[in-house]
């Protein structure tokens, strides 16, 4: 058996994208990270970490791997969508249903897809 150390995200500007994700999910940047670095890591409380690596080409197709995030206890999916859009995410696909189920797919500032899902309390309320 092996462990996953990092989830790596290609980026045009790793530092800026890592800063955005820091605001989005609250994980701290590696204390040695500096603007202009080719690699910047966000440190997860319990791995795997998020590693942003500079690549020369831009994103051209749908991600084959993406993150699903959810609001912490006391928050809601819809509140998180609003907050993340306020930080600069873009609405990509809205899969919310009238009964409260579903998710929302957003794009980060470099166009990487990620989904905002309901948390455990929201799931329990509609079970």
Secondary structure, 3 states (H helix, E strand, C coil): CCCCCEEEEEECCHHHHHHHHHHHHCCEECCCCCCCCCEEEEECCCCCEEEEEECCCCCCCCCCCCEEEECCCCCCHHHHHHHHHHHCCEEEEECCCCCCCCCEEEECCCCCEEEEECCHHHHHHCC
